[in-house]
Amino acid sequence: MESEKQTIDYKSIQKIRTGDKGFRSLAESYVAFANAQGGRIFIGYDDKTKQPLPNQVIEQAEVNNAITKLRSLCFNVSLVASATMEDESGSQYFIINISPSLRTIEPHTLKALIIEDLRQHPKSSIASISSRLPDVMFNELRKMVYSMVGKELVAEGGRTYRVYTNKPMA
């Protein structure tokens, strides 16, 4: 068994058996993992002993329902559950793998993506840039473009149809 660390966590089966409060708590953990580098959460482990509870049985339907509920609470977080597994004593648990979020983009990386996009596609609207950068949230992209106007970008056109180009090098 691996110890808890930045990419591994252990949670009691009660988290998915106690309703919304438990699911909200799990959802926070999943989003935190996704915003970092991803990870694995072992569901069905006692918080203190880090072992499945004796004689614990988890039905596959319970795993499926848990994943469905968590996906509804964790927008844009990739969750994949293992089949129900057993430890040496026969107690059951399952693992949820969380992929790192593609939506977490550092500001300097986003700026570089926008500049490169506009180098290839000058005079583009924010909507056009967004269609070519699907892993970036629209509001995040818009905010960054607005912050770059006058420094790295030039805006042309009225408020309803504005296009952007890279600012010429001085």
Buried (B, 14 or more C-beta within 10 A) or exposed (E): EEEEEEBBBBBBBEBBEEEEEBBEEBBEBBBBBBBBEBBBBBBBBBEEEEBBBEEBEBEEEBBEEBBEBBBEBBEEBBBEBBEBBEBEEEBBBBBBBBBBBEBBBEEEEBBEBBBEBBEEBEEBBBEBBBEEBEEBBBEBBBBBBEEBEEEBBBEEEEEEEEBBBBBEEE
